Each structure stands twice: as C-alpha cells, then as structure tokens.
Amino acid sequence: MRLNTTYPPIIVGFIDSILPLIVYKAFRYVNLLHDIQR
C-alpha cells in the first residue's frame, strides 16, 4: 500500500485501529435511528 510510503507506520497503525471503531459506532448509530423510526 502507498500509505506506508507517505505516512509513518505509527500513524498507519493508528488509523487502522481507529477506523473500525468509527465504522462500528456509525453502524450502531444508524441502527438506533432505525429503531426510533419504527
């Protein structure tokens, strides 16, 4: 991947660990909205 050449490995690992959290929280948030609309 080109990320390793443009960013230090620490930042790449940080992004790799943060992105799943954001996706997970967004997924739960959307599920909550759907539950409210029912």
mmCIF entry with sequence, helices, sheets and N, C-alpha, C, O atoms, coordinates in Angstrom:
data_MODEL
# 
_entry.id   MODEL 
# 
_entity.id                         1 
_entity.type                       polymer 
_entity.pdbx_number_of_molecules   1 
# 
_entity_poly.entity_id                      1 
_entity_poly.type                           'polypeptide(L)' 
_entity_poly.nstd_linkage                   no 
_entity_poly.nstd_monomer                   no 
_entity_poly.pdbx_seq_one_letter_code       MRLNTTYPPIIVGFIDSILPLIVYKAFRYVNLLHDIQR 
_entity_poly.pdbx_seq_one_letter_code_can   MRLNTTYPPIIVGFIDSILPLIVYKAFRYVNLLHDIQR 
_entity_poly.pdbx_strand_id                 A 
# 
loop_
_entity_poly_seq.entity_id 
_entity_poly_seq.num 
_entity_poly_seq.mon_id 
_entity_poly_seq.hetero 
1 1  MET n 
1 2  ARG n 
1 3  LEU n 
1 4  ASN n 
1 5  THR n 
1 6  THR n 
1 7  TYR n 
1 8  PRO n 
1 9  PRO n 
1 10 ILE n 
1 11 ILE n 
1 12 VAL n 
1 13 GLY n 
1 14 PHE n 
1 15 ILE n 
1 16 ASP n 
1 17 SER n 
1 18 ILE n 
1 19 LEU n 
1 20 PRO n 
1 21 LEU n 
1 22 ILE n 
1 23 VAL n 
1 24 TYR n 
1 25 LYS n 
1 26 ALA n 
1 27 PHE n 
1 28 ARG n 
1 29 TYR n 
1 30 VAL n 
1 31 ASN n 
1 32 LEU n 
1 33 LEU n 
1 34 HIS n 
1 35 ASP n 
1 36 ILE n 
1 37 GLN n 
1 38 ARG n 
# 
_struct_asym.id          A 
_struct_asym.entity_id   1 
# 
loop_
_struct_conf.conf_type_id 
_struct_conf.id 
_struct_conf.pdbx_PDB_helix_id 
_struct_conf.beg_label_comp_id 
_struct_conf.beg_label_asym_id 
_struct_conf.beg_label_seq_id 
_struct_conf.pdbx_beg_PDB_ins_code 
_struct_conf.end_label_comp_id 
_struct_conf.end_label_asym_id 
_struct_conf.end_label_seq_id 
_struct_conf.pdbx_end_PDB_ins_code 
_struct_conf.beg_auth_comp_id 
_struct_conf.beg_auth_asym_id 
_struct_conf.beg_auth_seq_id 
_struct_conf.end_auth_comp_id 
_struct_conf.end_auth_asym_id 
_struct_conf.end_auth_seq_id 
_struct_conf.pdbx_PDB_helix_class 
_struct_conf.details 
_struct_conf.pdbx_PDB_helix_length 
HELX_P HELX_P1 AA1 LEU A 3 ? THR A 6  ? LEU A 3 THR A 6  1 ? 4  
HELX_P HELX_P2 AA2 PRO A 9 ? GLN A 37 ? PRO A 9 GLN A 37 1 ? 29 
# 
_struct_conf_type.id          HELX_P 
_struct_conf_type.criteria    ? 
_struct_conf_type.reference   ? 
# 
loop_
_atom_site.group_PDB 
_atom_site.id 
_atom_site.type_symbol 
_atom_site.label_atom_id 
_atom_site.label_alt_id 
_atom_site.label_comp_id 
_atom_site.label_asym_id 
_atom_site.label_entity_id 
_atom_site.label_seq_id 
_atom_site.pdbx_PDB_ins_code 
_atom_site.Cartn_x 
_atom_site.Cartn_y 
_atom_site.Cartn_z 
_atom_site.occupancy 
_atom_site.B_iso_or_equiv 
_atom_site.pdbx_formal_charge 
_atom_site.auth_seq_id 
_atom_site.auth_comp_id 
_atom_site.auth_asym_id 
_atom_site.auth_atom_id 
_atom_site.pdbx_PDB_model_num 
ATOM 1   N N  . MET A 1 1  ? 0.839   -1.200 0.000  1.00 0.00 ? 1  MET A N  1 
ATOM 2   C CA . MET A 1 1  ? 0.000   0.000  0.000  1.00 0.00 ? 1  MET A CA 1 
ATOM 3   C C  . MET A 1 1  ? 0.870   1.244  0.000  1.00 0.00 ? 1  MET A C  1 
ATOM 4   O O  . MET A 1 1  ? 1.994   1.227  0.501  1.00 0.00 ? 1  MET A O  1 
ATOM 5   N N  . ARG A 1 2  ? 0.344   2.323  -0.564 1.00 0.00 ? 2  ARG A N  1 
ATOM 6   C CA . ARG A 1 2  ? 1.115   3.563  -0.620 1.00 0.00 ? 2  ARG A CA 1 
ATOM 7   C C  . ARG A 1 2  ? 1.112   4.300  0.715  1.00 0.00 ? 2  ARG A C  1 
ATOM 8   O O  . ARG A 1 2  ? 1.915   5.209  0.925  1.00 0.00 ? 2  ARG A O  1 
ATOM 9   N N  . LEU A 1 3  ? 0.208   3.908  1.620  1.00 0.00 ? 3  LEU A N  1 
ATOM 10  C CA . LEU A 1 3  ? 0.160   4.583  2.917  1.00 0.00 ? 3  LEU A CA 1 
ATOM 11  C C  . LEU A 1 3  ? 1.494   4.457  3.647  1.00 0.00 ? 3  LEU A C  1 
ATOM 12  O O  . LEU A 1 3  ? 1.928   5.385  4.329  1.00 0.00 ? 3  LEU A O  1 
ATOM 13  N N  . ASN A 1 4  ? 2.142   3.298  3.498  1.00 0.00 ? 4  ASN A N  1 
ATOM 14  C CA . ASN A 1 4  ? 3.392   3.067  4.219  1.00 0.00 ? 4  ASN A CA 1 
ATOM 15  C C  . ASN A 1 4  ? 4.504   3.983  3.729  1.00 0.00 ? 4  ASN A C  1 
ATOM 16  O O  . ASN A 1 4  ? 5.450   4.251  4.470  1.00 0.00 ? 4  ASN A O  1 
ATOM 17  N N  . THR A 1 5  ? 4.407   4.472  2.485  1.00 0.00 ? 5  THR A N  1 
ATOM 18  C CA . THR A 1 5  ? 5.471   5.319  1.958  1.00 0.00 ? 5  THR A CA 1 
ATOM 19  C C  . THR A 1 5  ? 5.213   6.782  2.270  1.00 0.00 ? 5  THR A C  1 
ATOM 20  O O  . THR A 1 5  ? 6.153   7.574  2.331  1.00 0.00 ? 5  THR A O  1 
ATOM 21  N N  . THR A 1 6  ? 3.938   7.159  2.471  1.00 0.00 ? 6  THR A N  1 
ATOM 22  C CA . THR A 1 6  ? 3.628   8.564  2.699  1.00 0.00 ? 6  THR A CA 1 
ATOM 23  C C  . THR A 1 6  ? 3.480   8.876  4.183  1.00 0.00 ? 6  THR A C  1 
ATOM 24  O O  . THR A 1 6  ? 3.698   10.014 4.598  1.00 0.00 ? 6  THR A O  1 
ATOM 25  N N  . TYR A 1 7  ? 3.113   7.881  4.987  1.00 0.00 ? 7  TYR A N  1 
ATOM 26  C CA . TYR A 1 7  ? 2.928   8.109  6.415  1.00 0.00 ? 7  TYR A CA 1 
ATOM 27  C C  . TYR A 1 7  ? 3.809   7.163  7.213  1.00 0.00 ? 7  TYR A C  1 
ATOM 28  O O  . TYR A 1 7  ? 4.095   6.050  6.771  1.00 0.00 ? 7  TYR A O  1 
ATOM 29  N N  . PRO A 1 8  ? 4.243   7.609  8.398  1.00 0.00 ? 8  PRO A N  1 
ATOM 30  C CA . PRO A 1 8  ? 5.000   6.714  9.282  1.00 0.00 ? 8  PRO A CA 1 
ATOM 31  C C  . PRO A 1 8  ? 4.129   5.540  9.710  1.00 0.00 ? 8  PRO A C  1 
ATOM 32  O O  . PRO A 1 8  ? 2.909   5.680  9.800  1.00 0.00 ? 8  PRO A O  1 
ATOM 33  N N  . PRO A 1 9  ? 4.734   4.389  9.976  1.00 0.00 ? 9  PRO A N  1 
ATOM 34  C CA . PRO A 1 9  ? 3.969   3.190  10.367 1.00 0.00 ? 9  PRO A CA 1 
ATOM 35  C C  . PRO A 1 9  ? 3.097   3.424  11.594 1.00 0.00 ? 9  PRO A C  1 
ATOM 36  O O  . PRO A 1 9  ? 2.039   2.808  11.725 1.00 0.00 ? 9  PRO A O  1 
ATOM 37  N N  . ILE A 1 10 ? 3.526   4.303  12.492 1.00 0.00 ? 10 ILE A N  1 
ATOM 38  C CA . ILE A 1 10 ? 2.741   4.546  13.710 1.00 0.00 ? 10 ILE A CA 1 
ATOM 39  C C  . ILE A 1 10 ? 1.384   5.135  13.344 1.00 0.00 ? 10 ILE A C  1 
ATOM 40  O O  . ILE A 1 10 ? 0.354   4.725  13.879 1.00 0.00 ? 10 ILE A O  1 
ATOM 41  N N  . ILE A 1 11 ? 1.392   6.109  12.418 1.00 0.00 ? 11 ILE A N  1 
ATOM 42  C CA . ILE A 1 11 ? 0.138   6.752  12.018 1.00 0.00 ? 11 ILE A CA 1 
ATOM 43  C C  . ILE A 1 11 ? -0.746  5.755  11.277 1.00 0.00 ? 11 ILE A C  1 
ATOM 44  O O  . ILE A 1 11 ? -1.963  5.745  11.458 1.00 0.00 ? 11 ILE A O  1 
ATOM 45  N N  . VAL A 1 12 ? -0.133  4.917  10.444 1.00 0.00 ? 12 VAL A N  1 
ATOM 46  C CA . VAL A 1 12 ? -0.908  3.906  9.712  1.00 0.00 ? 12 VAL A CA 1 
ATOM 47  C C  . VAL A 1 12 ? -1.572  2.947  10.696 1.00 0.00 ? 12 VAL A C  1 
ATOM 48  O O  . VAL A 1 12 ? -2.745  2.610  10.537 1.00 0.00 ? 12 VAL A O  1 
ATOM 49  N N  . GLY A 1 13 ? -0.837  2.509  11.702 1.00 0.00 ? 13 GLY A N  1 
ATOM 50  C CA . GLY A 1 13 ? -1.411  1.622  12.712 1.00 0.00 ? 13 GLY A CA 1 
ATOM 51  C C  . GLY A 1 13 ? -2.500  2.321  13.506 1.00 0.00 ? 13 GLY A C  1 
ATOM 52  O O  . GLY A 1 13 ? -3.504  1.709  13.873 1.00 0.00 ? 13 GLY A O  1 
ATOM 53  N N  . PHE A 1 14 ? -2.295  3.617  13.771 1.00 0.00 ? 14 PHE A N  1 
ATOM 54  C CA . PHE A 1 14 ? -3.303  4.394  14.493 1.00 0.00 ? 14 PHE A CA 1 
ATOM 55  C C  . PHE A 1 14 ? -4.596  4.452  13.684 1.00 0.00 ? 14 PHE A C  1 
ATOM 56  O O  . PHE A 1 14 ? -5.683  4.241  14.222 1.00 0.00 ? 14 PHE A O  1 
ATOM 57  N N  . ILE A 1 15 ? -4.470  4.740  12.388 1.00 0.00 ? 15 ILE A N  1 
ATOM 58  C CA . ILE A 1 15 ? -5.656  4.812  11.520 1.00 0.00 ? 15 ILE A CA 1 
ATOM 59  C C  . ILE A 1 15 ? -6.324  3.444  11.437 1.00 0.00 ? 15 ILE A C  1 
ATOM 60  O O  . ILE A 1 15 ? -7.550  3.344  11.490 1.00 0.00 ? 15 ILE A O  1 
ATOM 61  N N  . ASP A 1 16 ? -5.523  2.400  11.309 1.00 0.00 ? 16 ASP A N  1 
ATOM 62  C CA . ASP A 1 16 ? -6.083  1.046  11.197 1.00 0.00 ? 16 ASP A CA 1 
ATOM 63  C C  . ASP A 1 16 ? -6.842  0.657  12.468 1.00 0.00 ? 16 ASP A C  1 
ATOM 64  O O  . ASP A 1 16 ? -7.782  -0.135 12.405 1.00 0.00 ? 16 ASP A O  1 
ATOM 65  N N  . SER A 1 17 ? -6.445  1.203  13.614 1.00 0.00 ? 17 SER A N  1 
ATOM 66  C CA . SER A 1 17 ? -7.126  0.848  14.858 1.00 0.00 ? 17 SER A CA 1 
ATOM 67  C C  . SER A 1 17 ? -8.331  1.752  15.108 1.00 0.00 ? 17 SER A C  1 
ATOM 68  O O  . SER A 1 17 ? -9.284  1.350  15.775 1.00 0.00 ? 17 SER A O  1 
ATOM 69  N N  . ILE A 1 18 ? -8.290  2.978  14.569 1.00 0.00 ? 18 ILE A N  1 
ATOM 70  C CA . ILE A 1 18 ? -9.382  3.926  14.813 1.00 0.00 ? 18 ILE A CA 1 
ATOM 71  C C  . ILE A 1 18 ? -10.535 3.724  13.836 1.00 0.00 ? 18 ILE A C  1 
ATOM 72  O O  . ILE A 1 18 ? -11.700 3.826  14.220 1.00 0.00 ? 18 ILE A O  1 
ATOM 73  N N  . LEU A 1 19 ? -10.213 3.434  12.566 1.00 0.00 ? 19 LEU A N  1 
ATOM 74  C CA . LEU A 1 19 ? -11.269 3.316  11.551 1.00 0.00 ? 19 LEU A CA 1 
ATOM 75  C C  . LEU A 1 19 ? -12.340 2.293  11.914 1.00 0.00 ? 19 LEU A C  1 
ATOM 76  O O  . LEU A 1 19 ? -13.524 2.607  11.793 1.00 0.00 ? 19 LEU A O  1 
ATOM 77  N N  . PRO A 1 20 ? -11.982 1.075  12.355 1.00 0.00 ? 20 PRO A N  1 
ATOM 78  C CA . PRO A 1 20 ? -13.029 0.113  12.728 1.00 0.00 ? 20 PRO A CA 1 
ATOM 79  C C  . PRO A 1 20 ? -13.927 0.633  13.850 1.00 0.00 ? 20 PRO A C  1 
ATOM 80  O O  . PRO A 1 20 ? -15.123 0.345  13.868 1.00 0.00 ? 20 PRO A O  1 
ATOM 81  N N  . LEU A 1 21 ? -13.361 1.395  14.784 1.00 0.00 ? 21 LEU A N  1 
ATOM 82  C CA . LEU A 1 21 ? -14.173 1.956  15.863 1.00 0.00 ? 21 LEU A CA 1 
ATOM 83  C C  . LEU A 1 21 ? -15.200 2.935  15.312 1.00 0.00 ? 21 LEU A C  1 
ATOM 84  O O  . LEU A 1 21 ? -16.364 2.917  15.712 1.00 0.00 ? 21 LEU A O  1 
ATOM 85  N N  . ILE A 1 22 ? -14.758 3.800  14.382 1.00 0.00 ? 22 ILE A N  1 
ATOM 86  C CA . ILE A 1 22 ? -15.673 4.781  13.798 1.00 0.00 ? 22 ILE A CA 1 
ATOM 87  C C  . ILE A 1 22 ? -16.781 4.074  13.026 1.00 0.00 ? 22 ILE A C  1 
ATOM 88  O O  . ILE A 1 22 ? -17.954 4.430  13.139 1.00 0.00 ? 22 ILE A O  1 
ATOM 89  N N  . VAL A 1 23 ? -16.395 3.065  12.238 1.00 0.00 ? 23 VAL A N  1 
ATOM 90  C CA . VAL A 1 23 ? -17.397 2.325  11.456 1.00 0.00 ? 23 VAL A CA 1 
ATOM 91  C C  . VAL A 1 23 ? -18.380 1.631  12.395 1.00 0.00 ? 23 VAL A C  1 
ATOM 92  O O  . VAL A 1 23 ? -19.587 1.629  12.149 1.00 0.00 ? 23 VAL A O  1 
ATOM 93  N N  . TYR A 1 24 ? -17.860 1.044  13.469 1.00 0.00 ? 24 TYR A N  1 
ATOM 94  C CA . TYR A 1 24 ? -18.723 0.334  14.425 1.00 0.00 ? 24 TYR A CA 1 
ATOM 95  C C  . TYR A 1 24 ? -19.710 1.293  15.099 1.00 0.00 ? 24 TYR A C  1 
ATOM 96  O O  . TYR A 1 24 ? -20.896 0.989  15.225 1.00 0.00 ? 24 TYR A O  1 
ATOM 97  N N  . LYS A 1 25 ? -19.202 2.460  15.531 1.00 0.00 ? 25 LYS A N  1 
ATOM 98  C CA . LYS A 1 25 ? -20.082 3.426  16.193 1.00 0.00 ? 25 LYS A CA 1 
ATOM 99  C C  . LYS A 1 25 ? -21.108 3.985  15.212 1.00 0.00 ? 25 LYS A C  1 
ATOM 100 O O  . LYS A 1 25 ? -22.270 4.174  15.571 1.00 0.00 ? 25 LYS A O  1 
ATOM 101 N N  . ALA A 1 26 ? -20.689 4.247  13.985 1.00 0.00 ? 26 ALA A N  1 
ATOM 102 C CA . ALA A 1 26 ? -21.630 4.751  12.984 1.00 0.00 ? 26 ALA A CA 1 
ATOM 103 C C  . ALA A 1 26 ? -22.704 3.705  12.698 1.00 0.00 ? 26 ALA A C  1 
ATOM 104 O O  . ALA A 1 26 ? -23.878 4.040  12.538 1.00 0.00 ? 26 ALA A O  1 
ATOM 105 N N  . PHE A 1 27 ? -22.297 2.435  12.634 1.00 0.00 ? 27 PHE A N  1 
ATOM 106 C CA . PHE A 1 27 ? -23.246 1.352  12.375 1.00 0.00 ? 27 PHE A CA 1 
ATOM 107 C C  . PHE A 1 27 ? -24.279 1.263  13.499 1.00 0.00 ? 27 PHE A C  1 
ATOM 108 O O  . PHE A 1 27 ? -25.474 1.120  13.240 1.00 0.00 ? 27 PHE A O  1 
ATOM 109 N N  . ARG A 1 28 ? -23.816 1.349  14.739 1.00 0.00 ? 28 ARG A N  1 
ATOM 110 C CA . ARG A 1 28 ? -24.738 1.298  15.881 1.00 0.00 ? 28 ARG A CA 1 
ATOM 111 C C  . ARG A 1 28 ? -25.648 2.518  15.886 1.00 0.00 ? 28 ARG A C  1 
ATOM 112 O O  . ARG A 1 28 ? -26.828 2.409  16.219 1.00 0.00 ? 28 ARG A O  1 
ATOM 113 N N  . TYR A 1 29 ? -25.108 3.683  15.520 1.00 0.00 ? 29 TYR A N  1 
ATOM 114 C CA . TYR A 1 29 ? -25.907 4.908  15.496 1.00 0.00 ? 29 TYR A CA 1 
ATOM 115 C C  . TYR A 1 29 ? -27.031 4.791  14.475 1.00 0.00 ? 29 TYR A C  1 
ATOM 116 O O  . TYR A 1 29 ? -28.166 5.182  14.748 1.00 0.00 ? 29 TYR A O  1 
ATOM 117 N N  . VAL A 1 30 ? -26.713 4.248  13.286 1.00 0.00 ? 30 VAL A N  1 
ATOM 118 C CA . VAL A 1 30 ? -27.733 4.055  12.249 1.00 0.00 ? 30 VAL A CA 1 
ATOM 119 C C  . VAL A 1 30 ? -28.792 3.071  12.734 1.00 0.00 ? 30 VAL A C  1 
ATOM 120 O O  . VAL A 1 30 ? -29.982 3.268  12.488 1.00 0.00 ? 30 VAL A O  1 
ATOM 121 N N  . ASN A 1 31 ? -28.366 2.015  13.419 1.00 0.00 ? 31 ASN A N  1 
ATOM 122 C CA . ASN A 1 31 ? -29.327 1.042  13.946 1.00 0.00 ? 31 ASN A CA 1 
ATOM 123 C C  . ASN A 1 31 ? -30.257 1.695  14.969 1.00 0.00 ? 31 ASN A C  1 
ATOM 124 O O  . ASN A 1 31 ? -31.450 1.394  15.007 1.00 0.00 ? 31 ASN A O  1 
ATOM 125 N N  . LEU A 1 32 ? -29.711 2.587  15.797 1.00 0.00 ? 32 LEU A N  1 
ATOM 126 C CA . LEU A 1 32 ? -30.543 3.290  16.769 1.00 0.00 ? 32 LEU A CA 1 
ATOM 127 C C  . LEU A 1 32 ? -31.581 4.150  16.063 1.00 0.00 ? 32 LEU A C  1 
ATOM 128 O O  . LEU A 1 32 ? -32.744 4.180  16.466 1.00 0.00 ? 32 LEU A O  1 
ATOM 129 N N  . LEU A 1 33 ? -31.164 4.853  15.007 1.00 0.00 ? 33 LEU A N  1 
ATOM 130 C CA . LEU A 1 33 ? -32.100 5.695  14.266 1.00 0.00 ? 33 LEU A CA 1 
ATOM 131 C C  . LEU A 1 33 ? -33.215 4.852  13.666 1.00 0.00 ? 33 LEU A C  1 
ATOM 132 O O  . LEU A 1 33 ? -34.379 5.250  13.693 1.00 0.00 ? 33 LEU A O  1 
ATOM 133 N N  . HIS A 1 34 ? -32.869 3.695  13.128 1.00 0.00 ? 34 HIS A N  1 
ATOM 134 C CA . HIS A 1 34 ? -33.885 2.818  12.544 1.00 0.00 ? 34 HIS A CA 1 
ATOM 135 C C  . HIS A 1 34 ? -34.845 2.319  13.626 1.00 0.00 ? 34 HIS A C  1 
ATOM 136 O O  . HIS A 1 34 ? -36.047 2.202  13.387 1.00 0.00 ? 34 HIS A O  1 
ATOM 137 N N  . ASP A 1 35 ? -34.315 2.029  14.808 1.00 0.00 ? 35 ASP A N  1 
ATOM 138 C CA . ASP A 1 35 ? -35.181 1.560  15.894 1.00 0.00 ? 35 ASP A CA 1 
ATOM 139 C C  . ASP A 1 35 ? -36.148 2.660  16.324 1.00 0.00 ? 35 ASP A C  1 
ATOM 140 O O  . ASP A 1 35 ? -37.298 2.380  16.664 1.00 0.00 ? 35 ASP A O  1 
ATOM 141 N N  . ILE A 1 36 ? -35.684 3.910  16.309 1.00 0.00 ? 36 ILE A N  1 
ATOM 142 C CA . ILE A 1 36 ? -36.548 5.023  16.721 1.00 0.00 ? 36 ILE A CA 1 
ATOM 143 C C  . ILE A 1 36 ? -37.659 5.242  15.692 1.00 0.00 ? 36 ILE A C  1 
ATOM 144 O O  . ILE A 1 36 ? -38.793 5.551  16.056 1.00 0.00 ? 36 ILE A O  1 
ATOM 145 N N  . GLN A 1 37 ? -37.334 5.082  14.424 1.00 0.00 ? 37 GLN A N  1 
ATOM 146 C CA . GLN A 1 37 ? -38.319 5.348  13.370 1.00 0.00 ? 37 GLN A CA 1 
ATOM 147 C C  . GLN A 1 37 ? -39.427 4.300  13.337 1.00 0.00 ? 37 GLN A C  1 
ATOM 148 O O  . GLN A 1 37 ? -40.511 4.575  12.823 1.00 0.00 ? 37 GLN A O  1 
ATOM 149 N N  . ARG A 1 38 ? -39.182 3.122  13.865 1.00 0.00 ? 38 ARG A N  1 
ATOM 150 C CA . ARG A 1 38 ? -40.209 2.077  13.796 1.00 0.00 ? 38 ARG A CA 1 
ATOM 151 C C  . ARG A 1 38 ? -41.440 2.425  14.627 1.00 0.00 ? 38 ARG A C  1 
ATOM 152 O O  . ARG A 1 38 ? -42.394 1.648  14.673 1.00 0.00 ? 38 ARG A O  1 
# 
